[in-house]
Amino acid sequence: MPMQPAEIEALIKSALPDAQVTIEDLAGDGDHYAAKVISESFRGVSRVKQHQIVYAALQGRMGGVLHALALQTSAPD
């Protein structure tokens, strides 16, 4: 069963409470999403580590119920 955008957002916000999260369903199928995540927690952290933090927040759903997630991460301006 595909994930809903609100579920993805809630999982990310549970790990990064200050995050501004935008989720877009890229294909309309509930399997291919793009996420933009802005969090102060990312300041001074490599892009790879930022993505690892987001993937960890998804609690193993990547590659399972969540097929694809294109990530954009950054600290606030």
KEROSE-663386 format. One record per atom (N, C-alpha, C, O, CB): x, y, z. Coordinates in Angstrom, 1 decimal. Each point is the difference from the previous one (the first is absolute). Glycine has a CB too. Layout:
X  Y  Z
...
//
This chain:
0.9  -1.2  0.0
-0.9  1.2  0.0
0.9  1.2  0.0
0.9  0.1  0.8
-2.8  -1.3  0.4
1.7  2.2  -2.1
0.8  1.2  -0.1
-0.1  0.8  1.3
-1.0  0.0  0.7
0.7  0.0  -3.2
1.3  0.8  2.7
0.0  1.0  1.1
-0.7  1.3  -0.5
0.1  0.4  -1.1
2.1  -1.4  2.1
-2.8  1.6  0.0
-0.6  1.3  -0.2
1.0  1.1  0.3
0.8  -0.2  0.9
-3.1  -0.7  -0.4
2.2  2.0  -1.2
0.9  1.1  0.2
0.0  0.5  1.5
1.1  0.3  0.6
-1.4  0.4  -2.9
-0.8  -0.7  2.9
-0.1  0.4  1.4
0.8  -0.9  1.0
0.5  0.4  1.0
-2.8  0.6  -1.5
2.3  -2.3  0.1
0.7  -1.0  0.8
1.5  0.2  -0.1
0.7  -0.1  1.0
-2.6  -1.5  -1.3
2.4  1.9  -0.9
1.4  0.3  -0.2
0.4  1.2  0.8
1.0  0.0  0.7
-1.1  -1.0  -3.0
-0.7  2.1  2.1
0.3  1.2  0.8
0.0  -0.2  1.5
0.9  0.5  0.7
-2.0  0.8  -2.6
0.1  -2.1  2.4
0.0  -0.2  1.4
1.2  -0.8  0.5
0.5  0.3  1.1
-3.0  -0.3  -1.2
3.0  -1.0  -0.6
1.2  -0.7  0.4
1.2  0.9  0.0
0.8  -0.1  0.9
-1.8  -2.0  -1.9
1.1  2.9  0.0
1.2  0.9  -0.1
-0.1  1.0  1.2
1.0  0.3  0.7
-0.9  -0.5  -3.2
-1.3  0.8  2.7
-0.1  1.0  1.1
0.2  -0.7  1.4
0.3  0.7  1.0
-1.9  0.6  -2.5
1.3  -2.5  1.6
0.2  -0.7  1.3
1.5  -0.1  0.4
0.4  0.1  1.1
-2.5  -1.4  -1.5
2.9  1.2  -0.7
1.5  0.0  0.2
0.6  1.4  0.0
1.0  0.2  0.7
-1.0  -2.5  -1.7
-0.6  3.2  0.3
0.5  1.4  -0.1
-1.2  0.9  0.2
-0.6  0.6  -0.9
2.4  -1.3  -0.8
-2.1  1.0  3.0
-1.2  0.7  0.3
0.0  1.5  -0.6
-1.1  0.5  -0.2
0.9  -1.9  2.3
1.3  1.9  -2.3
0.1  1.4  -0.5
-0.1  0.1  -1.5
0.0  1.1  -0.6
1.4  -0.5  2.6
-1.4  -1.8  -2.7
0.1  0.0  -1.4
-1.2  0.6  -0.7
-1.2  -0.1  0.4
2.5  -2.0  -0.2
-1.0  2.8  -1.3
-1.0  0.4  -1.0
0.0  -1.1  -1.1
1.0  -0.2  -0.6
-0.7  2.7  1.1
-1.4  -3.2  -0.7
0.0  -1.1  -0.9
-1.1  0.2  -1.1
-1.1  0.3  0.3
1.9  -1.8  1.6
-0.4  1.3  -3.1
-0.9  0.1  -1.2
0.1  -1.4  -0.7
1.1  -0.4  -0.4
-0.8  3.0  0.2
-1.4  -3.2  0.0
0.0  -1.3  -0.7
-0.8  0.1  -1.3
-1.1  0.6  0.0
1.3  -1.8  2.2
0.3  0.7  -3.3
-0.7  0.0  -1.3
0.0  -1.4  -0.5
1.0  -0.7  -0.1
-0.2  3.1  -0.4
-2.0  -2.8  0.1
-0.2  -1.3  -0.7
0.4  0.2  -1.5
-0.8  0.6  -0.7
-1.1  -1.4  2.4
3.0  0.2  -2.1
0.5  0.3  -1.3
-0.7  -0.7  -1.1
-0.1  0.5  -1.1
2.3  -0.2  2.1
-2.7  -1.5  -0.7
-0.7  -0.8  -1.1
-1.5  -0.2  0.2
-0.7  -0.6  -0.8
2.9  -0.5  0.5
-2.7  1.6  1.5
-1.4  -0.2  0.3
-0.3  -1.4  0.4
-1.2  -0.4  0.0
0.7  2.2  -1.6
1.5  -2.6  1.9
-0.2  -1.4  0.3
0.2  -0.4  1.5
-0.2  -1.1  0.4
0.8  0.6  -2.7
-0.2  1.5  3.1
0.3  -0.2  1.4
1.3  -0.8  0.3
0.2  -0.4  1.1
-2.7  0.4  -0.8
3.3  -0.2  -1.4
1.2  -0.7  0.2
1.3  0.9  -0.3
1.1  -0.4  0.4
-2.3  -1.7  -1.0
1.0  3.1  -0.1
1.1  0.9  -0.5
-0.2  1.4  0.5
-0.9  0.7  -0.5
1.3  -2.2  -1.5
0.4  1.9  3.0
-0.2  1.3  0.6
1.3  0.8  -0.1
1.1  -0.5  -0.1
-2.8  -0.4  1.7
1.5  2.2  -1.4
1.2  1.0  0.2
-0.3  0.6  1.3
-1.2  0.4  0.3
1.6  0.0  -2.8
0.6  -0.2  3.3
-0.1  0.7  1.3
1.0  1.1  0.1
1.2  -0.2  -0.3
-2.1  -1.9  1.3
0.5  3.2  -0.5
0.9  1.1  0.3
0.0  0.2  1.5
-1.1  0.2  0.6
0.7  0.9  -2.9
1.5  -1.3  2.9
0.1  0.1  1.5
1.0  1.0  0.4
1.2  -0.1  -0.3
-1.9  -2.3  0.5
0.2  3.4  0.6
0.9  1.1  0.5
0.0  -0.1  1.5
-1.1  0.0  0.6
0.6  1.5  -2.6
1.7  -1.7  2.6
0.1  -0.1  1.4
1.3  0.6  0.5
1.0  -0.1  -0.6
-2.5  -2.0  0.5
1.4  2.7  1.3
1.2  0.6  0.6
0.9  -1.2  0.4
1.3  0.2  0.0
-2.6  1.8  0.9
0.8  -3.2  -0.7
0.9  -1.1  0.3
1.0  -0.4  -1.1
0.9  -0.7  0.2
-2.8  -0.2  1.1
1.6  1.4  -2.5
0.9  -0.2  -1.2
1.2  0.9  0.0
0.9  -0.2  -0.8
-2.9  -0.7  -0.4
2.0  2.0  1.9
1.0  1.0  -0.1
1.4  -0.7  0.4
0.1  -0.6  1.0
-1.7  2.5  -0.4
2.5  -1.7  -1.5
1.4  -0.6  0.2
0.1  -1.5  -0.3
1.0  -0.6  0.3
-0.7  2.4  1.3
-1.4  -2.4  -2.1
0.0  -1.4  -0.2
0.1  -0.3  -1.5
-0.7  0.7  -0.8
-0.7  -1.1  2.9
2.2  -0.6  -2.5
0.1  -0.3  -1.5
-1.4  -0.4  -0.6
-0.8  -0.4  0.7
3.2  -0.3  -0.3
-2.5  0.9  -1.6
-1.2  -0.3  -0.8
-0.3  -1.5  0.2
-1.2  -0.4  0.2
1.6  2.3  -1.9
0.6  -2.7  1.6
-0.2  -1.5  0.2
-0.6  -0.3  1.4
-0.9  -0.8  0.1
2.8  0.4  -1.7
-1.3  1.0  2.6
-0.5  -0.2  1.4
-1.5  0.6  0.1
-0.8  -0.7  0.7
3.2  0.8  0.2
-2.7  1.0  -1.5
-1.3  0.5  0.0
-1.0  -1.0  -0.5
-1.1  -0.2  0.6
2.0  2.6  -0.9
-0.6  -3.0  -0.8
-0.8  -1.0  -0.7
-0.2  -1.2  0.9
-1.0  -0.6  0.1
1.7  1.5  -2.4
0.4  -1.3  2.9
0.0  -1.2  0.9
-1.0  0.3  1.2
-0.7  -0.9  0.4
3.1  0.3  -1.1
-2.4  1.8  1.2
-0.9  0.4  1.1
-1.4  -0.2  -0.4
-0.8  -0.5  0.7
2.5  2.1  0.2
-2.0  -1.1  -2.1
-1.4  -0.1  -0.5
-0.4  -1.4  -0.3
-1.1  -0.5  0.4
1.4  2.7  -1.5
0.6  -3.0  0.5
-0.3  -1.4  -0.2
-0.2  -0.8  1.3
-0.9  -0.8  0.1
2.3  0.9  -2.2
-0.6  0.3  3.1
-0.2  -0.7  1.3
-1.3  0.4  0.6
-0.7  -0.9  0.7
3.1  1.0  -0.3
-2.9  1.1  -0.6
-1.3  0.4  0.5
-1.1  -0.8  -0.7
-1.1  -0.1  0.6
2.0  2.4  -0.2
-0.7  -2.8  -1.5
-1.0  -0.8  -0.7
-0.1  -1.4  0.5
-0.8  -0.8  -0.5
1.1  2.2  -1.5
0.5  -1.8  2.9
-0.1  -1.2  0.7
-0.1  -1.3  -0.8
-0.8  -0.8  0.2
-0.2  2.1  1.6
1.9  -1.4  -2.8
0.1  -1.2  -0.9
-1.0  -0.1  -1.1
-0.1  -1.0  -0.6
1.0  0.0  2.6
-1.7  2.1  -2.2
-1.0  -0.1  -1.0
0.5  0.2  -1.4
-0.6  -0.4  -1.0
-1.0  1.2  2.7
2.8  -0.2  -1.9
0.6  0.2  -1.3
0.3  -1.4  -0.6
0.5  -0.9  0.6
0.5  3.1  0.1
-1.4  -2.3  -2.0
0.2  -1.3  -0.7
-1.1  -1.0  0.3
0.0  -1.1  -0.6
2.4  1.6  0.7
-3.3  -0.2  0.8
-1.1  -0.8  0.3
-1.3  0.7  -0.4
-0.3  0.1  -1.2
1.5  -1.2  3.1
-2.0  1.6  -1.0
-1.2  0.7  -0.3
0.3  1.3  -0.6
-0.9  0.6  -0.7
-0.2  -1.7  2.6
2.3  1.6  -1.8
0.4  1.3  -0.6
1.0  -0.4  -1.1
1.2  -0.2  0.4
-1.7  1.6  1.7
0.1  -1.4  -3.3
0.9  -0.5  -1.1
1.2  1.0  -0.3
1.1  -0.3  -0.1
-3.1  -0.9  -0.8
1.6  2.5  0.8
1.0  1.0  -0.4
-0.3  1.3  0.6
-1.1  0.5  0.1
1.4  -1.6  -2.3
0.8  1.8  2.7
-0.1  1.3  0.6
1.2  0.8  -0.4
1.1  -0.2  0.4
-2.4  -0.7  1.6
1.0  2.0  -2.8
1.0  0.9  -0.4
0.1  1.1  1.1
-1.0  0.6  0.4
0.6  -1.0  -2.9
1.6  0.6  3.1
0.2  0.9  1.1
0.7  1.2  -0.3
1.0  0.0  -0.8
-1.0  -2.0  2.2
-0.5  3.1  -0.9
0.8  1.3  0.1
0.0  0.4  1.4
-1.0  0.1  0.7
0.3  0.6  -3.0
1.9  -0.6  2.9
0.1  0.4  1.4
0.9  1.2  0.1
0.9  0.2  -0.8
-1.2  -2.6  1.5
0.0  3.2  0.4
0.9  1.1  0.3
-0.3  0.6  1.4
-1.1  -0.4  0.6
1.2  0.9  -3.1
0.8  0.3  2.9
-0.3  0.8  1.3
-0.7  1.3  -0.5
0.1  0.4  -1.1
2.0  -1.4  2.4
-2.8  1.6  -0.4
-0.7  1.2  -0.3
1.0  1.1  -0.4
1.1  0.0  0.5
-3.0  -0.6  1.0
1.5  1.6  -2.3
0.8  1.1  -0.4
0.3  0.9  1.2
0.7  1.0  -0.1
-1.6  -1.1  -2.2
//
